Amino acid sequence: MARINAEQEQENYVKKQIREAREGEYPEHKSIQEAENGSMVNDMEDLKQLGEDMDEMSTNSEDEAQGLTPDPEQ
């Protein structure tokens, strides 16, 4: 099995999110008036989605193991 590089992995991740959005996996955006600005999440649906997104992200250690520099470097 061929190993994919970081750019391919990122592209696959973005394509997956686009596909899931088209299939209705993500809730519709809230109107500006309804959204709570300054908050990472506005309701439980947002919180669940954020958790799923965070689960799919690689850690800084995983990025460094692939030869990447975490961005932004903190």
JOZI-V573369 format. One record per residue. RES is the residue in three letters. SS is DSSP state (a for helix, b for strand, c for the rest). OMEGA is omega in whole degrees, -180 to 180 (999 if undefined). BURIAL is # if it has 9 or more other C-alpha atoms within 8 Angstrom, else .. Layout:
# JOZI-V573369
res=RES ss=SS omega=OMEGA burial=BURIAL
res=RES ss=SS omega=OMEGA burial=BURIAL
This chain:
# JOZI-V573369
res=MET ss=c omega=-179 burial=.
res=ALA ss=c omega=179 burial=.
res=ARG ss=c omega=-180 burial=.
res=ILE ss=c omega=179 burial=.
res=ASN ss=c omega=-175 burial=.
res=ALA ss=a omega=-180 burial=.
res=GLU ss=a omega=178 burial=.
res=GLN ss=a omega=179 burial=.
res=GLU ss=a omega=179 burial=#
res=GLN ss=a omega=180 burial=.
res=GLU ss=a omega=178 burial=.
res=ASN ss=a omega=180 burial=.
res=TYR ss=a omega=-180 burial=.
res=VAL ss=a omega=178 burial=.
res=LYS ss=a omega=179 burial=.
res=LYS ss=a omega=180 burial=.
res=GLN ss=a omega=178 burial=.
res=ILE ss=a omega=180 burial=.
res=ARG ss=a omega=-179 burial=.
res=GLU ss=a omega=177 burial=#
res=ALA ss=a omega=179 burial=#
res=ARG ss=a omega=-179 burial=.
res=GLU ss=c omega=177 burial=.
res=GLY ss=c omega=-180 burial=.
res=GLU ss=c omega=-176 burial=.
res=TYR ss=c omega=178 burial=.
res=PRO ss=c omega=178 burial=.
res=GLU ss=c omega=177 burial=.
res=HIS ss=c omega=176 burial=.
res=LYS ss=c omega=176 burial=.
res=SER ss=c omega=179 burial=.
res=ILE ss=c omega=-179 burial=.
res=GLN ss=c omega=-177 burial=.
res=GLU ss=c omega=-177 burial=.
res=ALA ss=c omega=177 burial=.
res=GLU ss=c omega=-179 burial=.
res=ASN ss=c omega=179 burial=.
res=GLY ss=c omega=-180 burial=.
res=SER ss=c omega=178 burial=.
res=MET ss=c omega=180 burial=.
res=VAL ss=c omega=-180 burial=#
res=ASN ss=c omega=180 burial=#
res=ASP ss=c omega=-176 burial=.
res=MET ss=a omega=178 burial=.
res=GLU ss=a omega=178 burial=.
res=ASP ss=a omega=-179 burial=#
res=LEU ss=a omega=178 burial=#
res=LYS ss=a omega=-179 burial=.
res=GLN ss=a omega=178 burial=#
res=LEU ss=a omega=178 burial=#
res=GLY ss=a omega=178 burial=.
res=GLU ss=a omega=179 burial=.
res=ASP ss=a omega=-179 burial=.
res=MET ss=a omega=178 burial=.
res=ASP ss=a omega=-177 burial=.
res=GLU ss=a omega=-179 burial=.
res=MET ss=c omega=176 burial=.
res=SER ss=c omega=179 burial=.
res=THR ss=c omega=177 burial=.
res=ASN ss=a omega=179 burial=.
res=SER ss=a omega=178 burial=.
res=GLU ss=a omega=177 burial=.
res=ASP ss=a omega=-179 burial=#
res=GLU ss=a omega=178 burial=#
res=ALA ss=a omega=178 burial=.
res=GLN ss=c omega=178 burial=.
res=GLY ss=c omega=-179 burial=.
res=LEU ss=c omega=174 burial=.
res=THR ss=c omega=-180 burial=.
res=PRO ss=c omega=-178 burial=.
res=ASP ss=c omega=-5 burial=.
res=PRO ss=c omega=180 burial=.
res=GLU ss=c omega=-175 burial=.
res=GLN ss=c omega=999 burial=.
